[in-house]
């Protein structure tokens, strides 16, 4: 079952340069780790990871650290966004990976917290894993389907990401949504299609 067939429309206004530091100004100081949450939508296994730090070198080029608690264990991953083009502002039922920014989003392992994240995903996806070997990083082509990446610190964004889009018919190919919502302090990992669950777990280092 596929999801979000139509790309979102519209483009948010560009924030001022001062807003580059807005997230840290409103989220500074020691914080207790928040629990990881799971949006309730029948049939989908989505994840909301709390954001603990944001470091932007320029508008839209950011390193976002997520870390939260799941069953008493720390789980998280680090997300790097590069110079991704904003939403085109029109609907398209089948956005092409060819229009995506290569390497637009990179996921970096945090070690044990990312291993715990993989274990959690295995449970949510109902695919037990025989072993784990989490890679240091995963690179995705990224397509903005809602918002302007320059506004990442001040407005919610939605990215559709493509893994191994050089081989779209191959067994390792998958798509998913990575949706930063820094004003509310989380990044959502949302499924695109349930058929991608096994390729996702394999890419994250799961041995099935």
C-alpha positions in Angstrom: 0.0 0.0 0.0 1.5 3.3 -1.1 1.0 6.6 0.7 1.0 10.4 0.0 0.5 9.9 -3.7 0.1 13.6 -4.3 3.0 16.0 -3.5 2.0 18.8 -1.2 1.7 22.3 -2.7 2.7 25.7 -1.6 6.0 27.2 -0.5 6.7 28.9 2.8 8.2 32.4 2.9 11.9 32.7 3.5 12.8 33.5 7.1 15.2 36.3 8.1 18.8 35.6 8.7 18.3 36.1 12.4 16.0 33.0 12.4 19.1 30.8 11.7 19.7 30.8 15.4 16.1 30.7 16.5 16.0 27.0 17.4 18.9 27.2 19.8 17.6 30.4 21.4 14.3 28.7 22.2 15.7 25.3 23.1 18.8 26.2 25.0 19.8 24.8 28.4 19.8 21.3 29.8 16.9 19.1 28.8 15.6 15.8 29.9 15.4 13.2 27.1 11.8 12.9 25.8 10.1 9.7 24.9 9.9 8.7 21.2 6.4 8.9 20.0 4.4 7.1 17.3 1.7 8.8 15.3 -1.5 6.8 15.3 -2.5 6.1 11.7 -3.9 2.7 10.9 -1.5 0.5 9.0 1.5 2.8 9.2 4.6 2.5 11.5 5.8 6.1 11.7 8.3 7.4 14.3 8.8 10.9 15.9 12.3 11.4 17.2 12.9 14.2 19.7 15.5 16.8 18.5 18.3 17.5 21.0 20.6 19.8 19.0 20.7 21.7 15.7 23.8 23.2 14.1 23.3 25.1 10.8 26.3 26.5 8.8 24.0 28.2 6.4 20.3 28.4 5.6 19.0 24.9 4.9 22.4 23.2 5.6 22.0 21.7 9.0 23.1 18.9 11.3 20.1 17.8 13.4 20.7 15.5 16.3 17.8 13.3 17.5 17.8 11.3 20.7 14.9 10.0 22.7 13.8 7.2 25.0 12.2 3.9 24.0 11.5 1.3 26.7 14.1 3.0 28.9 16.8 2.9 26.2 18.3 5.8 24.3 17.5 5.7 20.6 18.4 8.2 17.9 20.2 9.2 14.7 21.9 12.3 13.3 20.4 13.9 10.2 22.4 16.2 7.8 20.5 18.3 5.3 22.4 19.9 2.3 21.3 22.5 -0.2 18.0 20.9 -1.2 15.7 22.7 -3.6 12.4 24.0 -2.2 9.0 22.6 -3.2 8.2 23.2 -6.8 4.7 24.4 -5.8 2.7 22.1 -8.0 1.1 18.7 -7.5 2.6 15.6 -9.1 1.3 12.1 -8.4 4.6 10.5 -9.2 7.5 12.8 -8.2 10.6 11.5 -10.0 13.9 10.7 -8.1 15.6 12.3 -11.1 14.4 15.7 -9.8 15.7 15.0 -6.3 19.0 16.4 -4.8 21.6 13.6 -4.8 23.0 13.2 -1.3 20.5 15.8 -0.1 20.0 14.0 3.3 22.6 12.0 5.1 21.8 9.9 8.2 24.8 9.3 10.6 25.0 6.6 13.2 25.3 7.5 16.9 26.4 4.0 17.8 24.4 2.3 20.4 21.4 4.7 20.2 21.1 4.0 16.4 21.4 0.3 17.1 18.5 0.7 19.5 16.6 2.6 16.8 17.0 -0.3 14.4 15.8 -2.7 17.0 12.7 -0.5 17.6 12.0 -0.3 13.8 12.3 -4.1 13.6 9.6 -4.4 16.2 7.3 -1.8 14.6 7.8 -3.3 11.1 7.1 -6.8 12.6 10.3 -8.2 11.0 12.6 -9.9 13.5 16.3 -9.5 12.8 18.9 -12.2 13.2 21.8 -9.7 13.6 22.7 -6.1 13.4 25.6 -4.2 11.6 24.7 -0.5 11.6 26.6 1.5 8.9 28.3 4.7 9.7 26.1 6.7 7.3 23.3 6.4 4.7 23.0 8.8 1.8 19.6 9.7 0.2 18.5 11.7 -2.7 16.0 14.2 -1.3 12.9 15.9 -2.8 11.1 18.7 -1.0 7.3 18.1 -1.1 6.4 20.8 1.4 8.1 24.0 2.5 11.4 25.7 1.8 14.5 24.0 3.3 15.9 27.4 4.1 13.2 27.7 6.7 14.2 24.4 8.4 14.5 26.1 11.9 11.3 28.0 11.8 8.8 25.9 9.8 7.8 22.2 9.3 9.2 20.6 6.2 8.5 17.3 4.4 11.1 15.5 2.3 10.6 12.4 0.2 13.9 10.5 0.1 15.1 7.8 -2.2 17.8 5.2 -1.3 19.7 3.5 -4.1 17.7 5.4 -6.7 20.4 4.5 -9.3 18.8 1.0 -9.2 15.1 1.7 -8.7 14.2 -1.9 -9.7 16.7 -3.4 -7.4 16.1 -5.2 -4.1 17.8 -2.5 -2.0 15.7 0.5 -3.4 13.2 2.2 -1.1 11.5 5.5 -0.4 10.4 7.1 2.8 9.6 10.5 4.2 11.8 12.4 6.6 10.0 15.4 8.0 11.8 17.9 10.3 9.5 19.9 12.5 12.1 21.9 14.5 9.6 24.4 15.9 7.9 21.5 17.7 11.2 19.7 18.5 11.0 16.5 16.5 11.8 14.8 13.2 9.3 12.3 11.8 10.3 9.2 9.9 7.2 8.2 7.9 6.6 5.2 5.7 6.0 5.7 1.9 5.0 2.1 1.3 4.8 -1.0 3.5 6.7 -3.0 0.9 9.8 -1.0 1.7 10.1 -2.2 5.3 12.5 -5.0 4.6 14.8 -2.9 2.4 14.8 -0.1 5.1 15.8 -2.6 7.8 18.6 -4.0 5.6 19.9 -0.5 4.7 20.0 0.4 8.5 22.1 -2.7 9.0 19.6 -5.4 9.9 20.3 -9.0 8.9 17.0 -10.7 8.0 
